């Protein structure tokens, strides 16, 4: 946070979590701006503390408001710490069961962080109609602004498709909750798991009169995408709004707060997750090298460790900002690459003892004739030496 302000918002390049503006007014309330990380605190003159006062209702109100705004982020980071490889004595206090359950679902449904994601928007229909949809205009109006706000966190590529005569994996007018996981007909529907190495997030509109048991026509598939059922494609706005919310959830954004605040929280939470993962991988690599002192460390692994530590340091220096997130991502990728280096993995799973056990049965039949030949040569040599000695006498 860059502190309190009574004037215009500072437009410098410095990354701030939240700007607080104190505004005189006739009421006492807090107003979080929807499209900027700005919190307006309206107060009346009689709420300004005197110079001799040790506390004030205004200060207490601001503190409680900030706790509420950042409560979800604090819980997310505490959960990451509690589920990481941090030693128990250094782990944060246990979370309440309800909060832990909510955060476990958050971590389960969100996809792994990537600098680039591929979004596929698909229209599936059980008949020959509709054979077209105004998806480009819908994406331009409802999805592109959201993706642009994510530009400092991740990039996105998009493609669209229509599949006629597409039947789902389950039938019936009413879909039971337990049937939703089988709705996607993976065997027949052309849904690519990834394009160009980037994780793919699928958004599907299925044309039909189905509904979910208990109400509703949309659902989210953790780490995969979302589905919306519509009777027609005349108006794509409702589906795009659902997909926007589903995308935020899949990318790991918190549920509450304004869009800028949620995005900045996502930066900090993703940075923390990547830092913990990279540090944990480095710790595992160090323990592995100590447990197997005979293992040789390739130069590529040593370089990977150097890159990881260098970018971990930079990520810590820029913690909470977008530059810190980028350095944390590079550190995590370098750590994973170093740990799973092919020559290292081969030595771990096939140590010298195993190699001897494998090759000894093969070397035995070859070694016996060689040993017997050596023995024969030694015997002949000794015999010739004795003959020479006898001749010399």
LUMZA-619889 format. One line per 4 residues: their letters; for each residue x, y, z of N, C-alpha, C. Coordinates in steps of 0.2 Angstrom, whole numbers. Layout:
N
A = X/Y/Z/X/Y/Z/X/Y/Z ~ ...
END
This chain:
393
XXXX = 4/-6/0/0/0/0/4/6/0 ~ 2/11/-4/7/17/-4/4/23/1 ~ 0/21/6/-2/26/11/-8/29/10 ~ -9/34/13/-16/38/12/-15/44/8
XXXX = -20/46/5/-20/51/0/-27/55/1 ~ -26/62/0/-32/66/0/-33/69/-6 ~ -29/68/-11/-30/71/-18/-31/66/-23 ~ -28/67/-29/-28/63/-35/-24/56/-33
XXXX = -26/51/-37/-22/45/-36/-15/46/-40 ~ -10/43/-36/-3/44/-39/-3/39/-45 ~ -1/42/-51/-1/38/-57/6/36/-59 ~ 11/36/-54/18/34/-55/18/26/-57
XXXX = 24/24/-59/24/17/-61/25/12/-56 ~ 26/15/-50/26/10/-44/20/6/-43 ~ 21/-1/-42/16/-5/-41/14/-5/-33 ~ 7/-3/-32/4/-3/-26/-1/-8/-25
XXXX = -2/-10/-19/-8/-15/-18/-14/-11/-17 ~ -14/-5/-14/-21/-2/-14/-19/6/-12 ~ -23/10/-15/-22/17/-13/-28/19/-9 ~ -27/22/-3/-33/25/1/-34/32/0
XXXX = -40/34/-1/-41/41/-2/-46/43/4 ~ -44/48/8/-48/51/13/-52/57/10 ~ -58/56/10/-63/61/7/-68/64/13 ~ -68/70/14/-73/73/18/-80/73/15
XXXX = -84/71/19/-91/70/17/-96/71/23 ~ -102/69/21/-108/69/26/-109/62/29 ~ -106/57/27/-107/50/29/-100/47/31 ~ -100/41/34/-95/38/36/-95/31/33
XXXX = -91/30/27/-92/24/24/-85/23/20 ~ -85/16/17/-79/14/13/-82/12/6 ~ -79/14/1/-81/13/-6/-75/11/-10 ~ -75/4/-12/-69/2/-16/-71/3/-24
XXXX = -67/6/-27/-68/7/-34/-68/1/-38 ~ -72/0/-43/-73/-6/-47/-67/-7/-52 ~ -64/-2/-55/-60/-3/-60/-53/0/-59 ~ -51/1/-52/-45/4/-50/-44/2/-43
XXXX = -37/0/-41/-36/-2/-34/-36/4/-29 ~ -42/7/-29/-43/13/-25/-48/12/-20 ~ -47/14/-13/-52/13/-8/-54/20/-6 ~ -60/23/-7/-62/29/-4/-65/29/3
XXXX = -62/32/7/-65/32/14/-68/39/15 ~ -74/39/16/-78/45/17/-79/46/25 ~ -77/52/27/-78/53/34/-80/60/36 ~ -83/61/42/-86/68/44/-80/71/48
XXXX = -80/78/48/-75/82/52/-74/79/59 ~ -80/78/63/-79/76/70/-76/69/71 ~ -74/65/65/-71/59/66/-64/60/65 ~ -61/65/64/-54/66/64/-51/67/71
XXXX = -46/62/72/-43/62/79/-39/68/81 ~ -39/70/87/-35/76/89/-28/73/90 ~ -23/78/90/-16/77/91/-14/73/97 ~ -19/74/103/-17/71/109/-21/64/110
XXXX = -25/62/105/-29/56/105/-24/50/103 ~ -25/44/107/-21/38/105/-25/34/101 ~ -31/35/100/-35/30/95/-41/34/92 ~ -43/32/87/-49/35/84/-53/30/80
XXXX = -60/32/80/-64/28/76/-63/27/69 ~ -60/33/66/-58/33/59/-52/28/58 ~ -47/28/62/-42/23/61/-44/16/62 ~ -48/15/67/-51/8/68/-55/6/62
XXXX = -59/10/59/-63/8/53/-59/7/47 ~ -53/10/46/-49/9/40/-45/2/41 ~ -43/1/47/-40/-5/49/-44/-11/48 ~ -50/-11/50/-55/-17/49/-57/-17/42
XXXX = -58/-12/38/-59/-12/31/-54/-16/27 ~ -47/-14/29/-42/-17/26/-41/-25/27 ~ -43/-27/33/-43/-34/35/-48/-38/31 ~ -54/-35/30/-59/-38/26/-57/-39/19
XXXX = -54/-33/16/-52/-33/9/-47/-39/8 ~ -42/-40/12/-36/-44/11/-37/-51/15 ~ -43/-52/18/-44/-58/22/-43/-64/17 ~ -46/-64/11/-45/-70/7/-38/-71/4
XXXX = -35/-66/3/-28/-67/0/-24/-70/6 ~ -25/-67/12/-21/-69/18/-22/-77/19 ~ -28/-79/18/-30/-86/19/-27/-90/14 ~ -27/-88/7/-24/-91/2/-16/-93/3
XXXX = -13/-87/5/-5/-88/6/-4/-93/12 ~ -8/-92/17/-7/-96/23/-8/-103/21 ~ -13/-105/17/-15/-112/15/-9/-114/11 ~ -6/-110/6/0/-112/2/6/-114/7
XXXX = 7/-110/12/12/-112/17/11/-118/21 ~ 5/-119/23/3/-125/27/3/-131/23 ~ 3/-131/16/3/-137/12/9/-138/8 ~ 14/-133/9/21/-134/6/25/-138/10
XXXX = 32/-139/8/37/-143/11/40/-139/17 ~ 37/-134/20/39/-130/25/39/-134/31 ~ 45/-134/35/45/-139/41/39/-137/46 ~ 36/-142/49/30/-141/54/31/-135/59
XXXX = 37/-134/62/39/-129/67/38/-122/64 ~ 39/-122/57/39/-115/54/32/-114/50 ~ 28/-119/50/21/-118/47/17/-113/50 ~ 12/-110/47/7/-106/50/3/-110/54
XXXX = -1/-106/59/-6/-110/63/-11/-113/58 ~ -14/-119/61/-19/-122/57/-25/-118/55 ~ -28/-119/49/-34/-115/47/-40/-119/49 ~ -45/-115/50/-51/-118/52/-54/-123/47
XXXX = -57/-128/48/-60/-134/43/-63/-131/38 ~ -68/-126/39/-72/-123/33/-67/-119/28 ~ -63/-115/31/-58/-111/27/-53/-116/23 ~ -51/-121/27/-46/-126/23/-50/-129/18
XXXX = -56/-131/19/-60/-135/13/-61/-130/7 ~ -63/-124/9/-64/-119/3/-58/-118/-1 ~ -52/-117/3/-46/-116/0/-43/-122/-4 ~ -45/-128/-2/-43/-134/-5/-46/-135/-12
XXXX = -53/-133/-12/-57/-133/-18/-54/-127/-23 ~ -52/-122/-20/-49/-116/-24/-42/-119/-28 ~ -38/-123/-24/-32/-125/-27/-33/-131/-32 ~ -39/-135/-30/-40/-140/-35/-43/-138/-42
XXXX = -47/-133/-41/-50/-131/-48/-45/-126/-52 ~ -41/-123/-49/-37/-118/-53/-31/-122/-57 ~ -30/-120/-63/-25/-123/-67/-18/-121/-65 ~ -13/-124/-67/-6/-123/-65/-4/-116/-69
XXXX = 0/-112/-66/1/-105/-69/6/-106/-75 ~ 4/-102/-80/8/-102/-86/8/-95/-89 ~ 13/-94/-92/14/-87/-95/9/-86/-101 ~ 7/-92/-104/3/-92/-110/-3/-97/-109
XXXX = -9/-95/-110/-14/-100/-110/-18/-100/-117 ~ -20/-106/-119/-24/-106/-125/-32/-107/-124 ~ -36/-103/-126/-43/-103/-125/-47/-106/-131 ~ -51/-111/-130/-55/-114/-136/-62/-113/-134
XXXX = -66/-110/-138/-73/-109/-138/-76/-113/-143 ~ -80/-118/-140/-83/-123/-145/-91/-122/-144 ~ -94/-123/-150/-101/-124/-150/-103/-131/-153 ~ -106/-135/-148/-108/-142/-150/-116/-142/-150
XXXX = -118/-145/-156/-126/-145/-157/-127/-152/-159 ~ -133/-155/-157/-135/-162/-158/-138/-163/-165 ~ -139/-157/-169/-142/-158/-175/-138/-154/-180 ~ -141/-152/-186/-137/-149/-191/-137/-141/-190
XXXX = -141/-139/-185/-141/-132/-184/-140/-130/-177 ~ -138/-124/-175/-135/-119/-179/-128/-121/-182 ~ -127/-119/-188/-121/-120/-192/-116/-114/-191 ~ -119/-108/-188/-114/-102/-187/-116/-99/-180
XXXX = -112/-95/-178/-113/-91/-172/-109/-85/-172 ~ -111/-80/-169/-108/-73/-169/-103/-73/-163 ~ -98/-78/-163/-93/-78/-158/-88/-73/-158 ~ -86/-70/-164/-81/-65/-164/-83/-59/-161
XXXX = -89/-57/-162/-92/-51/-159/-93/-52/-151 ~ -95/-57/-149/-96/-59/-142/-89/-59/-139 ~ -84/-62/-142/-77/-62/-138/-75/-55/-138 ~ -75/-51/-143/-73/-44/-144/-76/-40/-138
XXXX = -83/-41/-137/-86/-36/-133/-86/-38/-125 ~ -86/-45/-124/-86/-47/-117/-80/-51/-114 ~ -76/-54/-119/-70/-57/-116/-64/-54/-117 ~ -63/-50/-123/-56/-47/-124/-54/-42/-118
XXXX = -59/-38/-116/-57/-33/-111/-54/-37/-104 ~ -57/-42/-102/-55/-46/-97/-48/-49/-98 ~ -47/-51/-104/-40/-54/-106/-35/-49/-106 ~ -37/-43/-108/-32/-37/-108/-30/-35/-101
XXXX = -34/-36/-97/-33/-34/-90/-28/-39/-87 ~ -28/-45/-90/-23/-51/-88/-16/-50/-91 ~ -15/-45/-95/-9/-45/-100/-3/-45/-96 ~ -3/-42/-90/4/-42/-86/5/-49/-82
XXXX = 0/-53/-82/0/-59/-79/1/-65/-84 ~ -3/-65/-89/-3/-71/-94/-5/-68/-100 ~ -3/-72/-106/-5/-70/-112/-10/-76/-114 ~ -14/-74/-119/-19/-79/-121/-20/-79/-129
XXXX = -21/-85/-132/-22/-86/-139/-29/-90/-139 ~ -33/-88/-144/-40/-90/-144/-41/-94/-151 ~ -45/-99/-151/-48/-102/-157/-55/-104/-156 ~ -59/-105/-161/-66/-106/-160/-68/-112/-165
XXXX = -73/-116/-163/-75/-121/-168/-83/-123/-167 ~ -86/-126/-172/-92/-128/-172/-92/-136/-174 ~ -96/-140/-170/-97/-147/-171/-104/-149/-171 ~ -106/-151/-177/-113/-153/-178/-114/-160/-177
XXXX = -120/-162/-175/-122/-169/-174/-117/-172/-168 ~ -117/-168/-163/-113/-169/-157/-117/-172/-151 ~ -116/-178/-149/-120/-180/-144/-116/-181/-137 ~ -119/-179/-132/-115/-179/-125/-114/-186/-123
XXXX = -110/-186/-118/-108/-193/-115/-114/-196/-111 ~ -119/-191/-109/-125/-194/-105/-131/-191/-108 ~ -137/-194/-107/-143/-191/-110/-148/-189/-105 ~ -154/-187/-108/-159/-185/-103/-160/-178/-103
XXXX = -166/-176/-101/-167/-168/-100/-165/-165/-94 ~ -164/-169/-89/-162/-167/-82/-155/-171/-81 ~ -150/-167/-80/-143/-170/-78/-142/-170/-71 ~ -141/-176/-68/-139/-177/-61/-132/-174/-60
XXXX = -131/-172/-54/-124/-169/-52/-118/-174/-54 ~ -120/-180/-52/-114/-185/-53/-113/-187/-61 ~ -118/-185/-65/-117/-186/-72/-113/-180/-76 ~ -112/-175/-72/-109/-169/-76/-102/-171/-78
XXXX = -98/-175/-74/-91/-177/-76/-91/-181/-83 ~ -97/-184/-84/-97/-189/-90/-100/-185/-96 ~ -102/-179/-95/-106/-175/-101/-101/-174/-107 ~ -95/-172/-106/-90/-171/-111/-89/-178/-115
XXXX = -91/-178/-121/-89/-184/-125/-82/-184/-128 ~ -77/-185/-124/-70/-185/-126/-69/-189/-132 ~ -72/-195/-132/-70/-199/-138/-72/-196/-145 ~ -77/-192/-145/-80/-190/-152/-79/-182/-153
XXXX = -79/-179/-147/-78/-171/-148/-71/-169/-149 ~ -70/-165/-154/-63/-163/-155/-60/-158/-150 ~ -58/-160/-145/-55/-155/-140/-48/-157/-138 ~ -44/-153/-141/-36/-154/-140/-34/-152/-133
XXXX = -30/-156/-130/-28/-155/-123/-23/-149/-122 ~ -19/-148/-128/-15/-142/-128/-13/-141/-135 ~ -11/-134/-136/-9/-132/-143/-3/-128/-142 ~ 2/-130/-145/9/-126/-145/12/-126/-138
XXXX = 11/-131/-134/14/-132/-128/10/-128/-122 ~ 6/-124/-124/2/-120/-119/-4/-123/-116 ~ -5/-123/-110/-11/-126/-107/-18/-124/-110 ~ -22/-128/-112/-28/-126/-115/-34/-126/-110
XXXX = -38/-121/-110/-44/-120/-106/-50/-120/-111 ~ -55/-125/-110/-60/-126/-115/-67/-123/-112 ~ -70/-119/-116/-77/-117/-115/-82/-119/-120 ~ -87/-122/-118/-92/-126/-122/-99/-123/-121
XXXX = -102/-121/-127/-109/-120/-127/-112/-126/-130 ~ -117/-129/-127/-120/-135/-130/-128/-133/-131 ~ -130/-134/-137/-137/-131/-139/-142/-137/-137 ~ -146/-136/-132/-151/-141/-130/-156/-138/-125
XXXX = -161/-142/-123/-165/-140/-118/-164/-143/-111 ~ -158/-146/-110/-156/-149/-104/-155/-144/-98 ~ -156/-146/-92/-154/-142/-86/-152/-147/-81 ~ -148/-144/-76/-145/-148/-70/-150/-149/-65
XXXX = -150/-155/-62/-155/-156/-57/-154/-151/-51 ~ -159/-148/-49/-159/-143/-44/-159/-136/-47 ~ -158/-136/-53/-158/-129/-57/-151/-128/-59 ~ -151/-123/-64/-144/-121/-67/-143/-124/-74
XXXX = -139/-121/-78/-137/-123/-85/-130/-122/-86 ~ -126/-122/-81/-119/-121/-82/-115/-124/-76 ~ -109/-126/-78/-104/-129/-72/-97/-128/-75 ~ -93/-128/-70/-86/-128/-71/-82/-135/-70
XXXX = -78/-136/-74/-74/-142/-74/-67/-140/-71 ~ -65/-142/-65/-58/-140/-62/-53/-142/-67 ~ -48/-137/-68/-42/-137/-72/-43/-139/-79 ~ -49/-138/-81/-51/-140/-88/-55/-134/-92
XXXX = -60/-132/-89/-64/-127/-92/-71/-126/-90 ~ -76/-125/-94/-83/-124/-92/-88/-125/-97 ~ -94/-127/-95/-99/-129/-100/-106/-124/-98 ~ -109/-122/-104/-115/-118/-103/-120/-122/-108
XXXX = -126/-123/-106/-131/-126/-110/-136/-120/-112 ~ -137/-119/-118/-142/-114/-121/-147/-117/-126 ~ -153/-115/-126/-158/-117/-131/-156/-114/-138 ~ -153/-109/-138/-151/-106/-145/-145/-102/-144
XXXX = -142/-99/-149/-136/-95/-149/-138/-88/-151 ~ -144/-86/-151/-146/-79/-153/-142/-74/-149 ~ -142/-75/-142/-138/-70/-138/-133/-74/-134 ~ -127/-72/-135/-121/-76/-132/-118/-72/-126
XXXX = -121/-66/-124/-119/-62/-119/-119/-66/-112 ~ -125/-70/-111/-125/-74/-104/-120/-79/-104 ~ -118/-82/-109/-113/-87/-109/-106/-84/-108 ~ -105/-78/-111/-99/-75/-111/-97/-73/-103
XXXX = -103/-70/-100/-102/-68/-93/-100/-74/-89 ~ -104/-80/-90/-102/-86/-86/-95/-88/-87 ~ -93/-88/-94/-86/-90/-95/-81/-85/-92 ~ -82/-79/-92/-78/-74/-88/-77/-76/-81
XXXX = -82/-77/-78/-82/-79/-71/-78/-86/-70 ~ -79/-91/-74/-76/-97/-74/-69/-96/-75 ~ -67/-92/-80/-60/-91/-82/-56/-88/-75 ~ -59/-83/-72/-56/-81/-66/-55/-86/-61
XXXX = -60/-91/-60/-59/-96/-55/-53/-101/-57 ~ -53/-103/-64/-48/-107/-66/-41/-104/-66 ~ -41/-98/-66/-34/-95/-66/-32/-94/-59 ~ -36/-95/-54/-35/-95/-47/-36/-88/-44
XXXX = -40/-84/-47/-41/-77/-44/-46/-78/-38 ~ -46/-74/-33/-50/-74/-27/-57/-72/-29 ~ -62/-74/-25/-69/-73/-27/-72/-66/-26 ~ -69/-63/-21/-71/-56/-19/-67/-51/-21
XXXX = -69/-45/-20/-65/-39/-22/-67/-36/-29 ~ -64/-30/-30/-64/-27/-37/-60/-31/-42 ~ -61/-30/-48/-56/-34/-53/-49/-32/-52 ~ -47/-25/-52/-40/-24/-51/-37/-27/-44
XXXX = -41/-27/-39/-38/-30/-33/-38/-37/-33 ~ -42/-41/-37/-42/-48/-38/-36/-50/-42 ~ -35/-46/-47/-29/-47/-51/-22/-46/-48 ~ -22/-41/-44/-16/-40/-40/-15/-45/-35
XXXX = -20/-48/-32/-20/-53/-27/-17/-59/-30 ~ -20/-61/-36/-18/-66/-40/-10/-66/-42 ~ -8/-60/-43/0/-60/-44/4/-62/-38 ~ 1/-59/-32/5/-61/-26/4/-68/-24
XXXX = -2/-71/-25/-3/-78/-23/1/-83/-28 ~ 1/-81/-34/5/-85/-39/12/-85/-38 ~ 14/-79/-36/22/-78/-34/23/-82/-28 ~ 19/-82/-23/21/-86/-17/21/-93/-19
XXXX = 16/-96/-23/16/-103/-25/22/-105/-29 ~ 24/-101/-33/30/-103/-37/36/-103/-33 ~ 37/-98/-29/42/-97/-25/43/-104/-20 ~ 37/-106/-17/37/-111/-13/39/-118/-17
XXXX = 36/-118/-23/37/-124/-27/45/-125/-29 ~ 48/-119/-31/54/-119/-33/59/-121/-28 ~ 58/-118/-22/62/-119/-16/61/-126/-14 ~ 55/-129/-14/55/-136/-12/58/-140/-17
XXXX = 58/-139/-23/62/-143/-28/69/-143/-27 ~ 72/-137/-25/79/-136/-24/81/-140/-18 ~ 76/-140/-13/78/-144/-7/78/-151/-8 ~ 73/-154/-12/73/-161/-14/79/-163/-18
XXXX = 82/-158/-22/88/-160/-26/94/-160/-21 ~ 94/-155/-16/100/-155/-12/100/-162/-7 ~ 94/-164/-5/93/-170/-1/95/-176/-5 ~ 93/-176/-12/95/-182/-16/102/-182/-17
XXXX = 106/-177/-18/113/-177/-19/117/-179/-13 ~ 114/-177/-7/117/-180/0/116/-187/1 ~ 110/-189/-1/108/-196/0/112/-201/-5 ~ 114/-198/-11/117/-202/-16/124/-199/-17
XXXX = 129/-199/-13/135/-196/-14/139/-198/-20 ~ 138/-204/-23/141/-206/-28/138/-204/-35 ~ 133/-201/-35/129/-198/-41/133/-192/-44 ~ 134/-192/-50/138/-187/-53/133/-181/-55
XXXX = 134/-175/-54/130/-169/-56/132/-166/-62 ~ 128/-167/-68/129/-164/-74/130/-157/-74 ~ 133/-154/-79/134/-147/-79/127/-143/-80 ~ 123/-147/-84/116/-144/-85/112/-143/-79
XXXX = 113/-147/-74/110/-147/-67/113/-141/-63 ~ 119/-141/-63/122/-135/-60/120/-129/-62 ~ 120/-128/-69/118/-122/-72/110/-120/-70 ~ 106/-126/-70/99/-125/-68/98/-122/-61
XXXX = 103/-125/-56/103/-123/-49/105/-115/-49 ~ 110/-114/-53/112/-107/-52/106/-102/-55 ~ 103/-104/-60/98/-100/-63/92/-99/-58 ~ 90/-105/-55/85/-105/-50/86/-100/-44
XXXX = 92/-101/-41/94/-97/-36/94/-89/-37 ~ 97/-88/-43/97/-81/-46/90/-78/-46 ~ 86/-81/-49/79/-79/-51/75/-79/-44 ~ 76/-84/-40/73/-83/-33/75/-77/-29
XXXX = 81/-75/-30/83/-69/-26/80/-63/-30 ~ 79/-63/-36/76/-57/-40/68/-57/-38 ~ 65/-63/-38/58/-63/-36/57/-61/-29 ~ 61/-62/-24/60/-60/-17/61/-52/-17
XXXX = 66/-50/-21/67/-43/-21/61/-39/-24 ~ 58/-42/-29/52/-39/-32/45/-42/-30 ~ 45/-45/-24/39/-49/-21/33/-45/-21 ~ 28/-47/-24/21/-44/-24/20/-40/-31
XXXX = 25/-40/-35/24/-36/-41/25/-41/-47 ~ 23/-38/-53/23/-42/-59/30/-45/-61 ~ 35/-41/-60/42/-43/-61/44/-49/-56 ~ 42/-48/-50/43/-54/-46/40/-60/-48
XXXX = 33/-60/-51/30/-66/-53/34/-69/-59 ~ 36/-65/-63/40/-67/-69/46/-71/-67 ~ 50/-68/-62/56/-71/-60/54/-78/-56 ~ 49/-78/-52/47/-84/-49/45/-89/-54
XXXX = 42/-87/-59/40/-92/-64/47/-95/-68 ~ 51/-91/-69/58/-94/-72/61/-98/-67 ~ 61/-96/-61/65/-100/-56/61/-107/-55 ~ 55/-107/-55/51/-114/-55/52/-118/-60
XXXX = 52/-115/-67/54/-119/-72/61/-122/-72 ~ 66/-118/-70/73/-120/-70/74/-126/-65 ~ 70/-125/-59/71/-130/-54/68/-137/-56 ~ 62/-137/-59/59/-143/-62/64/-146/-67
XXXX = 67/-142/-72/71/-145/-77/77/-148/-74 ~ 80/-145/-69/86/-147/-66/85/-154/-62 ~ 79/-154/-59/78/-160/-55/76/-166/-59 ~ 73/-165/-65/71/-170/-69/76/-171/-75
XXXX = 82/-169/-74/87/-170/-80/88/-177/-81 ~ 88/-179/-87/88/-186/-89/93/-190/-86 ~ 99/-188/-87/105/-191/-84/105/-192/-76 ~ 102/-187/-73/101/-188/-66/96/-193/-64
XXXX = 90/-193/-67/85/-198/-66/88/-205/-67 ~ 92/-206/-73/94/-212/-74/99/-215/-68 ~ 103/-210/-65/107/-212/-60/103/-214/-54 ~ 98/-210/-53/94/-211/-47/90/-218/-47
XXXX = 87/-220/-52/84/-226/-53/88/-232/-55 ~ 94/-231/-57/98/-236/-59/105/-235/-56 ~ 106/-235/-49/113/-234/-46/117/-240/-48 ~ 124/-239/-46/129/-244/-48/127/-251/-46
XXXX = 124/-252/-40/123/-259/-37/118/-262/-42 ~ 113/-258/-44/108/-261/-49/111/-263/-55 ~ 116/-259/-58/119/-260/-64/123/-267/-64 ~ 127/-267/-58/131/-274/-57/126/-280/-57
XXXX = 120/-279/-54/116/-285/-53/113/-286/-60 ~ 112/-281/-64/109/-283/-71/115/-286/-76 ~ 121/-283/-75/126/-285/-80/130/-291/-78 ~ 130/-293/-72/134/-298/-70/132/-305/-73
XXXX = 126/-307/-73/124/-313/-77/126/-313/-84 ~ 126/-307/-87/128/-307/-94/136/-307/-95 ~ 140/-304/-90/147/-304/-90/150/-311/-88 ~ 146/-315/-84/149/-321/-81/151/-326/-87
XXXX = 146/-328/-91/148/-332/-97/154/-330/-101 ~ 154/-323/-102/160/-321/-105/167/-321/-101 ~ 166/-320/-95/172/-319/-91/175/-326/-89 ~ 171/-331/-89/174/-338/-87/179/-340/-92
XXXX = 178/-340/-98/183/-342/-103/189/-338/-103 ~ 188/-331/-101/194/-327/-101/198/-328/-95 ~ 195/-330/-89/199/-332/-83/202/-338/-84 ~ 199/-343/-87/202/-350/-88/208/-349/-93
XXXX = 208/-345/-98/213/-343/-102/219/-340/-99 ~ 218/-336/-94/223/-332/-90/227/-338/-86 ~ 223/-342/-83/226/-347/-78/230/-352/-82 ~ 228/-354/-88/232/-358/-93/238/-355/-94
XXXX = 238/-348/-96/244/-345/-98/249/-344/-92 ~ 246/-343/-86/251/-343/-80/254/-349/-79 ~ 250/-355/-80/253/-362/-79/258/-363/-84 ~ 257/-361/-90/262/-362/-95/268/-358/-94
XXXX = 267/-352/-92/273/-348/-90/278/-350/-85 ~ 274/-353/-79/278/-356/-74/282/-362/-76 ~ 279/-366/-81/282/-372/-83/288/-370/-87 ~ 288/-365/-91/293/-363/-95/299/-360/-91
XXXX = 297/-356/-86/302/-354/-81/306/-359/-78 ~ 303/-364/-76/306/-370/-72/311/-374/-77 ~ 308/-374/-83/313/-378/-89/319/-374/-90 ~ 318/-367/-90/324/-363/-91/329/-363/-85
XXXX = 326/-364/-79/331/-364/-73/334/-371/-73 ~ 331/-376/-75/334/-383/-75/340/-383/-81 ~ 338/-380/-86/344/-379/-92/350/-375/-89 ~ 348/-370/-86/354/-366/-83/358/-370/-78
X = 356/-374/-75/360/-378/-70/364/-383/-74
END
